[in-house]
Amino acid sequence: MLNDSTRFRRVSSGVLLIVAPLLQAAAVVVDPGTWGDDREAVSFGDNPALAQLQSVLYHWSWILTAIAAFGLMHLTRRRAVVFGNIAGTMTVVGYISMSALLLTDPVSWWFGARYPAEEAERLTNEVLDLPGVTFGFTIPWLWLGFIGLPLLTVAVWRAGAVHWWVPTVVIAGLGGSMLVPYGPLTIPFWVAPAVALGAVGVRILRMTAEEWAAGYPVALRDPATPVDPVAEPGRTTPAS
């Protein structure tokens, strides 16, 4: 498969769209902060093992989501191109930035293990409020991910690659998660994008090589095949 670029990129995109949001849904379930004290310095200290596990799950979920975004962008190669490129770039930058911030989790755990809860929270916030952290990782980069991914699914829908319910569910899930306190209520909101993006992933995996390659400006074909001016306006020479 590695020597077949079309198949490798199609399968990789499909698998990542299934796996990445599932890891996020699993992270919120195992996160001690979901079920305990909403102060990370306290909840992480209550169960350091699960605290580290949720950090790892979030890290790989968000990194893989950034990579999976390229697969969604592929579906907008012929329609909603500009929209897809902008939303896709926002998604990639935003989710990579979100992953980088997870390095603050062990900081919260370390402070929580050595100081009273209030002091641990104060010290953690001092770290997060450093200008380098704020403007290098947080503002506005985190919001690019939360805004970019829903917009990217809208672009994919506009391109005709998915049904309307996919962007609707992603928007409802990510948007709804911002409206409730982080905790058990967050779980269904983060399961929702896993269902929608997973459905897109399954659809991609079921595509043939020709269907996936049709997303390129020039689909795979025999170089001797005459150019169809209706299907490919503006091209006057065969693909080489």
Steps between C-alpha positions, in 0.01 A plus 500: 500500500791737568595501133143591398454868587130504412412204720730604785357850525141380468536230766700727731239774475215260567666332796608828662151648470374200696780471756576864584156603632462166678818572695356836605178335615702242696712775657204683649372173648826408675587856605485523883386861458184380325377322810680679784617846597498738203835639617763302312757543774264305728344244265832412338652440841211270593586261216834576332486189280168592338610863482799402290290263289248771413783736405643240263158430348428869447848555354469229237136582428582861418820423308319238290206736446741752350628234260149373423403853397705451184273212408194722541668772295553245223122470471482872415749494211233567237228689686514741797875509442581837659262436789655157556857628486436778752302281741751218462794725581319629808433143610860385459652797683235496773523132587879495501490796742246322719729200527797716599309641796469154652849549637333711769327187635809361676561851635155495661560153638844592639370812675197311629721235656710755689277794590149560636234509230458878493874562481543232235230662288660841540842372395353314203316812385822700530662258259207514258492880516858540383500707176688229313239240594205731440597636160715211386254219571163631616374820333368476234638160406280277714186654355616426147451130568157526661380730222695351211387136528126575491558739209703234320213251529270768358741540208498123444120508500500792256730293279233230493714238675283451811140544609382810687482318833879460522585871548185542709608232749861627512385857562252387766763287673789743510277803553299332772812393688589868544163578655515250786755466783768241430373179654262213429283725279798543270501131407199493263615821334838345419351169397296687237800607284638148531182364343489759220870496411509122537221474243707710259798276569301187421375658178857581395613144575223369277605720208673344205838629389329668206247676723774632727721601207208687346558760768821605329482768230585229247366155577707188438473395138703389203717794386389429144134558590371824342411781739131558561457881481173481692638298791830689502445853372814695431723198433595457137769233524487144629630431849864401507 
